[in-house]
Amino acid sequence: MYIGTLIYTWLNGSKVGTDEFGNRYYRARKGKLYGRERRWVLFKDKVEASRVPAEWHAWLHHTTDQPLSQGA
């Protein structure tokens, strides 16, 4: 986890949830980037995109408004 991302998360992030791997998912508290809210993940261990479950991947890429594991 990069220190810059961690600081940005403390200042601007609103936690949405956690997956079975311990990764934490956030959205921006306010403001949008290019008409979309900003969404990101803080990985528990090594940064490895393949450890993002499908429902969270869909949420991160704006395919769904709510993660499928939280009853969209």
Residue pairs with C-beta under 8 A, 6 or more apart in sequence:
1 42
1 43
1 47
5 40
5 42
6 42
9 26
9 40
9 42
12 28
12 29
12 30
13 26
13 27
13 28
13 29
13 40
14 26
14 27
14 28
14 29
15 24
15 25
15 26
16 25
16 26
16 27
16 39
16 59
16 67
17 24
17 25
17 56
17 67
17 69
17 70
18 24
18 25
19 25
19 52
19 53
19 56
19 69
20 53
21 44
21 51
21 53
22 44
22 45
23 41
23 42
23 43
23 44
23 51
23 52
23 56
24 41
24 42
24 44
25 39
25 40
25 41
25 42
25 56
25 59
25 60
25 67
26 39
26 40
26 41
26 42
27 37
27 38
27 39
28 37
28 38
28 39
31 38
32 38
36 62
39 59
39 60
39 62
40 60
41 52
41 56
41 60
43 51
52 60
53 69
54 68
55 64
55 67
55 68
55 69
56 67
56 69
58 64
58 67
58 68
59 65
59 66
59 67
59 68
64 72
65 72
66 72
